[in-house]
């Protein structure tokens, strides 16, 4: 019986060593397969959410709205329409325009409010900026505090990520402002 127990113990120890050796060989085999996959494994790492993103381009971004939030304020929203994450940072440029080409516009002086920070935009992700115009005083045929006539336009041209987007207000009205300036927050 002693020999049997000893044999049994050696068999278990031998089986354990054999199992460890098989696992190590399997790990080497799997490691070799992954190393052979090379570019596929690298592509998975590049697609991970922690991979650094490239700056957003105008081809990736689409402007989806100009929503009035209060008198003289408009929130503009952009969406990453591509399948790749990108980084959006900075302030929009702003111009007023008619209903024709976005190229025929009158640029406004943009006073930047706050600090621009990098905004990670995943595929389908959105970012927005707040525009604040000097409000027009009075109703319908309003006036500017300076006594000048207000500027009225049916659309804005927003510059973002190297592209320009023509937006009408979401309520169907016109944009009315006094002066040639606008305050804008960075995209968030």
C-alpha atoms as an extended CHARMM CRD file, in Angstrom:
* protein
*
       188  EXT
         1         1  UNK       CA              0.0000000000        0.0000000000        0.0000000000  PROA      1               0.0000000000
         2         2  UNK       CA              2.8300000000        2.3250000000        0.7630000000  PROA      2               0.0000000000
         3         3  UNK       CA              4.1210000000        1.9020000000       -2.7460000000  PROA      3               0.0000000000
         4         4  UNK       CA              0.6350000000        2.5310000000       -4.0540000000  PROA      4               0.0000000000
         5         5  UNK       CA              0.3190000000        5.7790000000       -2.1290000000  PROA      5               0.0000000000
         6         6  UNK       CA              3.7410000000        6.8210000000       -3.2380000000  PROA      6               0.0000000000
         7         7  UNK       CA              2.9050000000        5.9220000000       -6.7700000000  PROA      7               0.0000000000
         8         8  UNK       CA             -0.3560000000        7.7930000000       -6.4900000000  PROA      8               0.0000000000
         9         9  UNK       CA              1.4650000000       10.8690000000       -5.1560000000  PROA      9               0.0000000000
        10        10  UNK       CA              4.0150000000       10.6870000000       -7.9400000000  PROA      10              0.0000000000
        11        11  UNK       CA              1.2850000000       10.3240000000      -10.5090000000  PROA      11              0.0000000000
        12        12  UNK       CA             -0.5150000000       13.3870000000       -9.1980000000  PROA      12              0.0000000000
        13        13  UNK       CA              2.7350000000       15.3570000000       -9.1350000000  PROA      13              0.0000000000
        14        14  UNK       CA              3.5960000000       14.1320000000      -12.6060000000  PROA      14              0.0000000000
        15        15  UNK       CA              0.1020000000       15.0140000000      -13.8260000000  PROA      15              0.0000000000
        16        16  UNK       CA              0.4040000000       18.4570000000      -12.2780000000  PROA      16              0.0000000000
        17        17  UNK       CA              3.7710000000       19.0220000000      -13.9750000000  PROA      17              0.0000000000
        18        18  UNK       CA              2.3350000000       17.7540000000      -17.2450000000  PROA      18              0.0000000000
        19        19  UNK       CA             -0.6440000000       20.1340000000      -16.8830000000  PROA      19              0.0000000000
        20        20  UNK       CA              1.6470000000       23.0870000000      -16.2080000000  PROA      20              0.0000000000
        21        21  UNK       CA              3.7750000000       22.1350000000      -19.2100000000  PROA      21              0.0000000000
        22        22  UNK       CA              0.6630000000       21.8540000000      -21.4050000000  PROA      22              0.0000000000
        23        23  UNK       CA             -0.6040000000       25.2460000000      -20.2340000000  PROA      23              0.0000000000
        24        24  UNK       CA              2.7780000000       26.8240000000      -20.8960000000  PROA      24              0.0000000000
        25        25  UNK       CA              2.8920000000       25.2920000000      -24.3690000000  PROA      25              0.0000000000
        26        26  UNK       CA             -0.6510000000       26.4710000000      -25.0120000000  PROA      26              0.0000000000
        27        27  UNK       CA              0.3110000000       29.9690000000      -23.8690000000  PROA      27              0.0000000000
        28        28  UNK       CA              3.2660000000       29.9650000000      -26.2430000000  PROA      28              0.0000000000
        29        29  UNK       CA              1.0300000000       28.7610000000      -29.0520000000  PROA      29              0.0000000000
        30        30  UNK       CA             -1.5700000000       31.4490000000      -28.3450000000  PROA      30              0.0000000000
        31        31  UNK       CA              1.1490000000       34.0680000000      -27.9370000000  PROA      31              0.0000000000
        32        32  UNK       CA              2.6250000000       33.0050000000      -31.2710000000  PROA      32              0.0000000000
        33        33  UNK       CA             -0.7550000000       33.2160000000      -32.9510000000  PROA      33              0.0000000000
        34        34  UNK       CA             -1.3250000000       36.7020000000      -31.5430000000  PROA      34              0.0000000000
        35        35  UNK       CA              2.1440000000       37.7980000000      -32.5980000000  PROA      35              0.0000000000
        36        36  UNK       CA              1.3950000000       36.4510000000      -36.0600000000  PROA      36              0.0000000000
        37        37  UNK       CA             -1.8570000000       38.4370000000      -36.0940000000  PROA      37              0.0000000000
        38        38  UNK       CA              0.2640000000       41.6160000000      -35.8280000000  PROA      38              0.0000000000
        39        39  UNK       CA             -1.7890000000       44.2460000000      -37.5930000000  PROA      39              0.0000000000
        40        40  UNK       CA             -5.1220000000       42.8370000000      -36.4190000000  PROA      40              0.0000000000
        41        41  UNK       CA             -4.0190000000       43.0200000000      -32.7920000000  PROA      41              0.0000000000
        42        42  UNK       CA             -2.6350000000       46.5140000000      -33.3800000000  PROA      42              0.0000000000
        43        43  UNK       CA             -5.9430000000       47.5570000000      -34.9730000000  PROA      43              0.0000000000
        44        44  UNK       CA             -7.8310000000       46.3710000000      -31.8860000000  PROA      44              0.0000000000
        45        45  UNK       CA             -5.5380000000       48.4310000000      -29.6610000000  PROA      45              0.0000000000
        46        46  UNK       CA             -5.9570000000       51.4790000000      -31.9280000000  PROA      46              0.0000000000
        47        47  UNK       CA             -9.7350000000       51.1270000000      -31.7880000000  PROA      47              0.0000000000
        48        48  UNK       CA             -9.7900000000       51.0070000000      -27.9980000000  PROA      48              0.0000000000
        49        49  UNK       CA            -11.3400000000       54.0250000000      -26.2530000000  PROA      49              0.0000000000
        50        50  UNK       CA             -7.9870000000       54.8600000000      -24.6470000000  PROA      50              0.0000000000
        51        51  UNK       CA             -6.2190000000       55.2020000000      -28.0000000000  PROA      51              0.0000000000
        52        52  UNK       CA             -5.3480000000       58.8290000000      -28.8130000000  PROA      52              0.0000000000
        53        53  UNK       CA             -7.7930000000       60.4910000000      -31.1840000000  PROA      53              0.0000000000
        54        54  UNK       CA             -7.0210000000       62.6730000000      -34.1620000000  PROA      54              0.0000000000
        55        55  UNK       CA             -8.4930000000       66.1790000000      -34.3930000000  PROA      55              0.0000000000
        56        56  UNK       CA            -11.9800000000       66.3040000000      -35.8940000000  PROA      56              0.0000000000
        57        57  UNK       CA            -12.1710000000       67.3450000000      -39.5350000000  PROA      57              0.0000000000
        58        58  UNK       CA            -14.9630000000       69.1190000000      -41.3500000000  PROA      58              0.0000000000
        59        59  UNK       CA            -15.7270000000       65.8530000000      -43.1550000000  PROA      59              0.0000000000
        60        60  UNK       CA            -16.4490000000       64.1630000000      -39.7950000000  PROA      60              0.0000000000
        61        61  UNK       CA            -18.5930000000       66.9060000000      -38.2760000000  PROA      61              0.0000000000
        62        62  UNK       CA            -22.1160000000       68.0040000000      -39.1130000000  PROA      62              0.0000000000
        63        63  UNK       CA            -23.9490000000       70.9370000000      -37.5020000000  PROA      63              0.0000000000
        64        64  UNK       CA            -27.3370000000       69.7570000000      -36.3070000000  PROA      64              0.0000000000
        65        65  UNK       CA            -29.0010000000       72.7480000000      -34.7510000000  PROA      65              0.0000000000
        66        66  UNK       CA            -29.2410000000       76.3990000000      -33.7520000000  PROA      66              0.0000000000
        67        67  UNK       CA            -31.5700000000       76.4050000000      -30.7710000000  PROA      67              0.0000000000
        68        68  UNK       CA            -32.5880000000       79.6270000000      -29.0740000000  PROA      68              0.0000000000
        69        69  UNK       CA            -32.1630000000       79.2930000000      -25.3260000000  PROA      69              0.0000000000
        70        70  UNK       CA            -33.1990000000       82.8440000000      -24.3560000000  PROA      70              0.0000000000
        71        71  UNK       CA            -33.2980000000       86.3640000000      -25.7540000000  PROA      71              0.0000000000
        72        72  UNK       CA            -30.0650000000       86.8920000000      -27.6200000000  PROA      72              0.0000000000
        73        73  UNK       CA            -28.7230000000       83.3750000000      -26.9500000000  PROA      73              0.0000000000
        74        74  UNK       CA            -28.3670000000       80.4740000000      -29.3540000000  PROA      74              0.0000000000
        75        75  UNK       CA            -26.9190000000       77.0150000000      -28.6770000000  PROA      75              0.0000000000
        76        76  UNK       CA            -25.2610000000       75.4110000000      -31.6730000000  PROA      76              0.0000000000
        77        77  UNK       CA            -24.7190000000       71.6640000000      -31.7050000000  PROA      77              0.0000000000
        78        78  UNK       CA            -22.3890000000       69.5770000000      -33.8540000000  PROA      78              0.0000000000
        79        79  UNK       CA            -22.2450000000       65.7880000000      -34.2060000000  PROA      79              0.0000000000
        80        80  UNK       CA            -19.4230000000       63.4280000000      -35.1520000000  PROA      80              0.0000000000
        81        81  UNK       CA            -21.0240000000       61.6390000000      -38.1080000000  PROA      81              0.0000000000
        82        82  UNK       CA            -18.0060000000       59.4120000000      -38.7900000000  PROA      82              0.0000000000
        83        83  UNK       CA            -17.3560000000       55.9380000000      -37.4170000000  PROA      83              0.0000000000
        84        84  UNK       CA            -14.1470000000       57.0770000000      -35.6970000000  PROA      84              0.0000000000
        85        85  UNK       CA            -13.6550000000       59.0290000000      -32.4880000000  PROA      85              0.0000000000
        86        86  UNK       CA            -12.0770000000       62.4730000000      -32.8680000000  PROA      86              0.0000000000
        87        87  UNK       CA            -11.1170000000       65.4470000000      -30.7100000000  PROA      87              0.0000000000
        88        88  UNK       CA            -12.8660000000       68.8030000000      -31.0670000000  PROA      88              0.0000000000
        89        89  UNK       CA            -11.3050000000       71.8200000000      -29.4260000000  PROA      89              0.0000000000
        90        90  UNK       CA            -11.8320000000       75.5150000000      -29.7740000000  PROA      90              0.0000000000
        91        91  UNK       CA            -14.4240000000       78.1440000000      -30.4980000000  PROA      91              0.0000000000
        92        92  UNK       CA            -16.7330000000       78.4940000000      -33.4870000000  PROA      92              0.0000000000
        93        93  UNK       CA            -16.4260000000       81.3030000000      -35.9860000000  PROA      93              0.0000000000
        94        94  UNK       CA            -19.7370000000       83.0380000000      -36.6370000000  PROA      94              0.0000000000
        95        95  UNK       CA            -21.1620000000       85.0000000000      -39.5590000000  PROA      95              0.0000000000
        96        96  UNK       CA            -24.6570000000       86.1060000000      -40.5290000000  PROA      96              0.0000000000
        97        97  UNK       CA            -26.0090000000       85.1970000000      -43.9320000000  PROA      97              0.0000000000
        98        98  UNK       CA            -29.0170000000       85.2000000000      -46.1860000000  PROA      98              0.0000000000
        99        99  UNK       CA            -30.5320000000       82.0340000000      -47.5170000000  PROA      99              0.0000000000
       100       100  UNK       CA            -27.9990000000       81.6830000000      -50.3320000000  PROA      100             0.0000000000
       101       101  UNK       CA            -24.4990000000       80.3150000000      -50.3090000000  PROA      101             0.0000000000
       102       102  UNK       CA            -22.6420000000       80.1080000000      -46.9610000000  PROA      102             0.0000000000
       103       103  UNK       CA            -19.7700000000       81.8150000000      -48.7770000000  PROA      103             0.0000000000
       104       104  UNK       CA            -21.8070000000       85.0260000000      -49.0170000000  PROA      104             0.0000000000
       105       105  UNK       CA            -21.8630000000       86.0470000000      -45.3910000000  PROA      105             0.0000000000
       106       106  UNK       CA            -20.8410000000       88.8310000000      -43.0490000000  PROA      106             0.0000000000
       107       107  UNK       CA            -18.3490000000       87.6130000000      -40.4130000000  PROA      107             0.0000000000
       108       108  UNK       CA            -18.9650000000       88.7160000000      -36.8390000000  PROA      108             0.0000000000
       109       109  UNK       CA            -16.3020000000       89.5590000000      -34.2730000000  PROA      109             0.0000000000
       110       110  UNK       CA            -16.2440000000       86.6270000000      -31.8600000000  PROA      110             0.0000000000
       111       111  UNK       CA            -15.3770000000       87.3710000000      -28.2180000000  PROA      111             0.0000000000
       112       112  UNK       CA            -14.2440000000       84.0800000000      -26.7330000000  PROA      112             0.0000000000
       113       113  UNK       CA            -15.7160000000       83.2200000000      -23.3400000000  PROA      113             0.0000000000
       114       114  UNK       CA            -13.8860000000       80.7210000000      -21.1260000000  PROA      114             0.0000000000
       115       115  UNK       CA            -11.1390000000       78.2480000000      -21.9500000000  PROA      115             0.0000000000
       116       116  UNK       CA            -11.1500000000       75.7450000000      -24.7940000000  PROA      116             0.0000000000
       117       117  UNK       CA            -10.5960000000       72.1510000000      -23.7140000000  PROA      117             0.0000000000
       118       118  UNK       CA            -10.3180000000       68.9920000000      -25.7750000000  PROA      118             0.0000000000
       119       119  UNK       CA            -13.6810000000       67.2780000000      -26.2210000000  PROA      119             0.0000000000
       120       120  UNK       CA            -13.5220000000       63.5780000000      -27.1280000000  PROA      120             0.0000000000
       121       121  UNK       CA            -16.2980000000       62.9380000000      -29.6390000000  PROA      121             0.0000000000
       122       122  UNK       CA            -17.0550000000       59.2460000000      -30.1260000000  PROA      122             0.0000000000
       123       123  UNK       CA            -18.9020000000       58.2010000000      -33.2760000000  PROA      123             0.0000000000
       124       124  UNK       CA            -22.3060000000       59.8920000000      -33.0000000000  PROA      124             0.0000000000
       125       125  UNK       CA            -21.0910000000       62.0920000000      -30.1210000000  PROA      125             0.0000000000
       126       126  UNK       CA            -22.2710000000       65.7020000000      -29.8030000000  PROA      126             0.0000000000
       127       127  UNK       CA            -20.7130000000       68.9510000000      -28.6340000000  PROA      127             0.0000000000
       128       128  UNK       CA            -22.2470000000       72.3920000000      -28.3040000000  PROA      128             0.0000000000
       129       129  UNK       CA            -21.2700000000       76.0230000000      -27.9150000000  PROA      129             0.0000000000
       130       130  UNK       CA            -23.3380000000       78.9440000000      -26.6510000000  PROA      130             0.0000000000
       131       131  UNK       CA            -23.5870000000       82.1550000000      -28.7160000000  PROA      131             0.0000000000
       132       132  UNK       CA            -24.7500000000       85.3780000000      -27.0750000000  PROA      132             0.0000000000
       133       133  UNK       CA            -25.7430000000       88.3650000000      -29.1920000000  PROA      133             0.0000000000
       134       134  UNK       CA            -26.3920000000       91.9190000000      -28.0350000000  PROA      134             0.0000000000
       135       135  UNK       CA            -30.1810000000       91.7890000000      -27.8340000000  PROA      135             0.0000000000
       136       136  UNK       CA            -32.5470000000       93.9390000000      -29.8160000000  PROA      136             0.0000000000
       137       137  UNK       CA            -34.7380000000       96.1640000000      -27.6430000000  PROA      137             0.0000000000
       138       138  UNK       CA            -38.4900000000       96.2070000000      -28.0660000000  PROA      138             0.0000000000
       139       139  UNK       CA            -40.8660000000       94.0760000000      -30.0860000000  PROA      139             0.0000000000
       140       140  UNK       CA            -41.0180000000       93.3510000000      -33.8400000000  PROA      140             0.0000000000
       141       141  UNK       CA            -39.5100000000       96.6000000000      -35.1610000000  PROA      141             0.0000000000
       142       142  UNK       CA            -37.0040000000       96.7490000000      -32.2930000000  PROA      142             0.0000000000
       143       143  UNK       CA            -33.9850000000       98.9920000000      -31.9800000000  PROA      143             0.0000000000
       144       144  UNK       CA            -30.4750000000       98.8780000000      -30.5890000000  PROA      144             0.0000000000
       145       145  UNK       CA            -29.4720000000      100.7250000000      -27.4220000000  PROA      145             0.0000000000
       146       146  UNK       CA            -27.0440000000      102.7290000000      -29.5780000000  PROA      146             0.0000000000
       147       147  UNK       CA            -29.9450000000      103.9770000000      -31.6960000000  PROA      147             0.0000000000
       148       148  UNK       CA            -28.7990000000      101.9600000000      -34.7310000000  PROA      148             0.0000000000
       149       149  UNK       CA            -31.0930000000       99.6390000000      -36.6200000000  PROA      149             0.0000000000
       150       150  UNK       CA            -30.6620000000       95.9590000000      -35.7410000000  PROA      150             0.0000000000
       151       151  UNK       CA            -29.2000000000       93.4880000000      -38.2170000000  PROA      151             0.0000000000
       152       152  UNK       CA            -31.6350000000       90.7530000000      -39.1670000000  PROA      152             0.0000000000
       153       153  UNK       CA            -30.6350000000       87.6020000000      -41.0290000000  PROA      153             0.0000000000
       154       154  UNK       CA            -32.3420000000       84.2670000000      -41.6670000000  PROA      154             0.0000000000
       155       155  UNK       CA            -29.2240000000       82.1780000000      -41.0380000000  PROA      155             0.0000000000
       156       156  UNK       CA            -25.8220000000       81.9030000000      -39.3780000000  PROA      156             0.0000000000
       157       157  UNK       CA            -22.6890000000       80.3990000000      -40.8520000000  PROA      157             0.0000000000
       158       158  UNK       CA            -20.7610000000       78.5270000000      -38.1740000000  PROA      158             0.0000000000
       159       159  UNK       CA            -17.1300000000       77.6080000000      -38.7100000000  PROA      159             0.0000000000
       160       160  UNK       CA            -15.9570000000       74.4510000000      -36.9410000000  PROA      160             0.0000000000
       161       161  UNK       CA            -13.1980000000       71.8990000000      -37.6630000000  PROA      161             0.0000000000
       162       162  UNK       CA            -12.2310000000       73.6840000000      -40.8840000000  PROA      162             0.0000000000
       163       163  UNK       CA            -15.7460000000       73.5690000000      -42.3530000000  PROA      163             0.0000000000
       164       164  UNK       CA            -18.6280000000       76.0400000000      -42.5370000000  PROA      164             0.0000000000
       165       165  UNK       CA            -22.2280000000       75.1390000000      -41.8140000000  PROA      165             0.0000000000
       166       166  UNK       CA            -25.2560000000       77.2980000000      -42.5760000000  PROA      166             0.0000000000
       167       167  UNK       CA            -27.9080000000       77.0870000000      -39.8500000000  PROA      167             0.0000000000
       168       168  UNK       CA            -31.3630000000       78.6050000000      -39.5040000000  PROA      168             0.0000000000
       169       169  UNK       CA            -32.9060000000       79.0450000000      -36.0600000000  PROA      169             0.0000000000
       170       170  UNK       CA            -34.8660000000       76.0020000000      -34.9170000000  PROA      170             0.0000000000
       171       171  UNK       CA            -38.0070000000       78.1030000000      -34.3700000000  PROA      171             0.0000000000
       172       172  UNK       CA            -38.1490000000       79.2700000000      -38.0050000000  PROA      172             0.0000000000
       173       173  UNK       CA            -37.5990000000       82.9660000000      -37.2340000000  PROA      173             0.0000000000
       174       174  UNK       CA            -34.6770000000       85.2300000000      -38.0220000000  PROA      174             0.0000000000
       175       175  UNK       CA            -31.5640000000       86.1030000000      -36.0880000000  PROA      175             0.0000000000
       176       176  UNK       CA            -31.6240000000       89.7280000000      -34.9140000000  PROA      176             0.0000000000
       177       177  UNK       CA            -28.6680000000       91.4390000000      -33.3050000000  PROA      177             0.0000000000
       178       178  UNK       CA            -27.2020000000       94.7990000000      -32.5080000000  PROA      178             0.0000000000
       179       179  UNK       CA            -23.6210000000       95.4660000000      -33.5370000000  PROA      179             0.0000000000
       180       180  UNK       CA            -21.1630000000       93.2270000000      -35.3320000000  PROA      180             0.0000000000
       181       181  UNK       CA            -20.0900000000       91.0340000000      -32.4200000000  PROA      181             0.0000000000
       182       182  UNK       CA            -21.0370000000       87.8460000000      -30.6490000000  PROA      182             0.0000000000
       183       183  UNK       CA            -19.7840000000       86.1530000000      -27.4780000000  PROA      183             0.0000000000
       184       184  UNK       CA            -19.0960000000       82.4300000000      -27.8600000000  PROA      184             0.0000000000
       185       185  UNK       CA            -18.1780000000       79.6580000000      -25.4440000000  PROA      185             0.0000000000
       186       186  UNK       CA            -15.8070000000       76.8830000000      -26.4700000000  PROA      186             0.0000000000
       187       187  UNK       CA            -17.3020000000       73.5790000000      -27.5930000000  PROA      187             0.0000000000
       188       188  UNK       CA            -18.2430000000       71.2930000000      -24.6900000000  PROA      188             0.0000000000
